């Protein structure tokens, strides 16, 4: 208990920011402005860290330029391009310093704890019988329309819940495989939290988030396990747990299975309509796009929040080929060989989260939705990984002293 109290005292600022960011998950319960308070305090901390431009990452400035070019040409004036620019400034690596890099790592560590707390909150909601997807957003069961009642708990959308649970799965897989010397009780706690995260991900019924988190958990085991003997032991342990818990988790996956069956019966995915809209927008303005946060063309054009269906398609439709090509360049620069960043183990977890965002962003709008907390976390991972490579020698030498 004393360790927990000590941790809270040393991370109070970061835990407050984490609370503000994660309030974004619960718009029916917490005021929307709390999220922006969190962004404000991140900016405040950045101003105290004496950052400077890094010419190596000037491509991010061109990316911001492409966003504003599309916004100005299309007269898509709104606060959202400014909000996203702020998120890029605090998250991406072009304006940084050693001090700011270390602080971002500290903040991200506390954000991982936020994901774990989200799982616990979801379990409480499940026990209480709360599902805001049905009671607040839809007002009735989707079953009467041939749909599926996915679980969102206190969150607004099931996909928000499932993405948070998926990241929590990665966090506890990392803790389990990293802590080879941890005592048995701690190891059991990590396993239980991993299984709880898996359960929430299943009942929230996101096939992509669950599948991707499971695969990346195996990748974490490979990267963090020192020898084949240990890996064999872990496979045996989780194999036994899997066999014993299979009936329970299969029942928990009922909604996910129903979604798959509905998709196969209809011949359509939940993304088909959204991707068709993005295609229409892109064809209407292929070079510089329809404008940041703009959806629709002609009389259907509107500026504001909406489900995009894909980060990459959003970039293509909103900023055109100019922004898309630049985004591909800056994103590809983040990929790295693990040995360039594994001088600190938590960089491995951050890189795994980056891989999660890379793939899942094909199906979700993380990268361009500045009003969603996952957008900040996504760009934080990009910044931290690039800075881990940039400051590698300095940080290794510092650790040796």
N, C-alpha and C positions, 0 to 999 in steps of 0.2 A: 504493500500500500504506500509506503514512504517513497518508493521509486516512482510510482504513478504520480504522486503529488509533486515530486521534484520535476518530473517530466512536464507536467502541466505548467509549472512556474516558469520553466525555461523555454516553453513553446506557446505561451499564452497568446501572443500576437498572431502567430501562425494558425493556432487553433481557432481563433476568432475569425480570421480570414476564411478558413475552411468552412466554418459554420455559415458564414455569409454566402459563400459560393454554393454550398449544398442546399441552402434555402431555396434555390432555383428549382429544385426537384419538387417542392411542395407549394405551388402557387395558391392552392385552395386554403392553406393553413397559414403561410407566412407572407408578408407584404413583398411585392416584387422589388422594391427599392433596396431591400437588404442585400440582394445580389450585387448591386452597383456600389454599395458601401464597401464590400469586399474588394472590388476592383480599385476603388479609390485608395484603400489602404495598401494595396500592392504597389500602386503608382507612388504613393508617399514613401514607401520603403526604398523603391528604386532610386528616387531622387537623392536619397542619403548614401547611396552606394557608389557615387562618382563613376558613372559609366561613360564610355566613349565609343565612337563609331569604329567598326572593324571592317576595313576595306575588302577583306576576303569575302564578306557576306553582303556586298552591295546589291546582289541580285534581289534581296528582300526589298530594297528601296524601289527597284523597278517593278516589283510585284505591287507595292503600295501605289506606285504611279499608274499601273494598269487599272487598278480598282477605281482610282479617282478620275482617270480619263473616261472610263465607261460611265461613271456616275454623272460627270459634267456633260458629256455628249448627249446622254439620254435624259438630262434634267431630272435625275432621280434623287432629288435632294431630301435627305433624311438624316437622323442622327446615327444610323447604323454603320455607314462607312467610317465615321469618326470613331465609333465604339470599336470596330474591328481593327482600325489602325492602332488604337491604344493597346489592344490585346497583342498585336504583332510586336509592338515596341517592347512590352514587358516580357513577352514570351520568347520571341525569336532571337537569334544570336547576333544580329548586326549592331546592336547598341548594348554593350555589356562590359563587364570587368570581372576579375577574379572574385571580388567581393560579392558582386551581384549573382554570379554563377553559383557560388556556395550558398547564397541565401535562397535561390530558386530550388536548389536541391533540398534544403531544409523545409521549404514550403511544400514541395511535392511529397516529402516523407509524411507530413501531417495530412496531406490530401489522401494518401493511401489509407490512413486511419479513418478519414471521412467515409471512404467506400465501405470499410468494415462496419462502421456505425450504421450506414444505410441498410446493410443486410439485417442487422439487429432490429432496426426500426421496421423493416418489412416483415420480419417474423412476428413482431408485436402486432402489426396490422392484420396479419393472417390469423393470429389467435383471436383478435377482437372481431374478426369478420368484416374488416374494412377493405373495400375495393373501389377507390374513387373513379376508376375507369368506367365502372357501371353506374355508381350512384350519383356522381357529380358531372362527369363529362358527357356521358351518353343519356343518363336518366332512365335507362331500362336495359334489360339483358339483350345481348347480341344474339342469343340463341333463337329468339323469335324471328330473326331475319336470316337465319342460316349461318350466322357467324359463330365466333368463339369468344367466351368471356375470359380474356387474358387477365392476369393479376397485376395490378399496379400498386396495391397497398395504399399508402398515403400520397404516392407520387401521381402526377397527372396522367402520364402515359406508361404503359407496360414496357415499351422499348427503353424508356429512361431507366426504369427499374432493372431491367435485364442487363443493360450495359454496365450499370454500377456493380451489379452482382458478379458479372464476368471479370471486371477489374479486381474485385475483391478475391475472386478465385486465384488470379495471378499473384496477388499480394501474399496470400497465405501459402501458396505453393512455393513461392520464393523463400518465405520465412522457414518453411519446413526443410527444404533442401539445402538452404544456406547454413542453418544452425546445426552443424554436425555434433556439437558438444552440448547442446541444450538438454536439460533433464527430461525425463519421460513425461511428466505432467505438462510441460510446455509443448512438447511434441504432440501430445494428445489434443491439447487446446487448438493447435494449428490445424490438425486434421478435422476436428469438429467444425471449426470456422470455415474451412474449405468446403466441407460437405453442406453446411448451412448456406453458403454462397451459391453452391451448385444447385441446391434445392430452390432458392429464390429465382435463380436464372431459369430453371425449368418451368416453374409455375407462371413466370412472366412470359413464357412461350416464345422467346426469340431464338430461333434455330441457329442463326448465324453467330450471335453472341456466345451461345453455349458451346457450339462446335469449335469456334475459334479459340475460346478460353481453354477448352480441354486440350486442344492440340498444342497451344503455347505452354500449357502446364507441363506437358511431356518434354517440350524443348527446354524449359527451365531445369527440369530434372537432368537432362543431358548436359547442359552447360554448367550446372552447379555440383554435380556428383563427381567426386574425385576419381573413382575407379569402378570397374565393372562389377566387383563384388558388392559394393554399396548399391549400385543401380539394380542389381538382381534382387537384393533385399527389399528395396523400395517397391519394385514391381510385384513381389510376392505379397507384401503388406497391403498394397492398394488393390491387388487382385482379390485377396480374401475379403476386404471391405466391400468391393464391388459385387462379389457373389452374394454376400449376406444382405446387402442393401438393395439389390436389384429390383425386387418386387415393389419396394416403397418408391424408388425413383422412377420406375416405369409408370406407376400410378400418377406420380407427380407430373409426368410428361404427357398426360392425357391431352391437355390443350394444345401442346405442340404437335402431337400426332394428328389431332383434329384439323389443325391449320394446314398440315401437309396434305391430308386427304381432301380438304376443301379446294386446295390449289390444284391438285391432280384432277379433281372432278370438273372444275371450271376451266382448266387449261390456262389460267392466268395467275401471275404472282401479284403480291401487294404493291410491287414497284412499277409494274407495267405502265399504269396511267401516269404516274409521276415522271417516269423517264420519257414518255411520249411528249409531255409538256415541255420538258427541258430541251428535247430535240427541236420542237417547234420554235422555241425561243432562240436557240442557237442559229437555226436556218434563217431567222428574221434579221439577225445581225451577227454574222459569223466572225468578223474581224475583232470587234471590241465589245461585243455582248450587249445585253439589254439594260445593264446597270446593276449595281450592287443591291441585293435584297429585293430585286424586281422579279415578279412572276407574271407570266401571261404576256400576250401581245395584243395590240389594237385596243378594242373596247374592253378586253379582259385584263388589261395591264393593271397591276396594282403593286404598291410598294409596302412591304411589311413582312411580318413573320408568317411562315408557312412551312409545311413539310416539303423538303426538296427531293427526298428519295435517294440522294447521292451527293457527297461532297464534290467529287470530281466532275459530275455532270453540272453541278451548280456553278463551279468555276468556269466551265466551258460556256454555259449559257449566259452567265452574268458578266464575264469579262472577255469572252470570245477567245479566239486562238492566241491572241497576245498574252492574256493573263494565264491561260492554260499551259502554254509552253514554258512560261517563266515558273509556274507552280511545279511543273514536272522537274525542271532543273534544280530548284531549291530543295525539293523533296528528295530527289535522287542523291544529293550531296550529303544527306543525313545517314544514308545506309553506310555501314562500316563493318570491317572485320572486328570480331569481338575482342581480340587481343589489344586493340587500340584503346579500349575503354574499360576493360575488366580489372584495371588496377584498383578499382573500388567496386565491390560486389553490387551495390545498389544501382550502379550504372547498368548492370545486366537486366535488372527488373525494369528500369526506365526504357531500355532498348526494346524489351519484350512488349512493353506498353505501346511504344512507337509502332512496332509491327502490328499490334492489335488495331491501332488507329488506321494504319496504312490499308489494311484489308477491309476492315469494317466501314471505312469511309466510302467505300464503293456503294454501300447500302444505306448509310446514314449521313446526315449533313453536318458532321462535327466541324469541319474546317472553316466553314463560312458563316456559321450561326453564332455570332458574337453574343447574342442574348441568352445562350445556353452555356452552362458552366463547363461542359465537356470541351467546348471550343478553347477555352483558356488552358485546360489541362493538356489538350492535344498539342498546342503550340509551345507549351512549357517543355514537353518531352522533346520536341524538335530542337529547341534552344539548348537544353541541357546536354543532349547527345553531341551536338556540334561543338559546344563549348568544352565538353569533356575531351574531345580530340584536340581542340585549340590549345588548351591549357595542360595537356597531358604531362609534358616534361616538368613543368613547374610544380604541379600537384604531386607527382611521384617524388621529386626531390624534397618537397616540403614534408612529405610523410616520412621520409628517411631520417630527417633531422630530429 
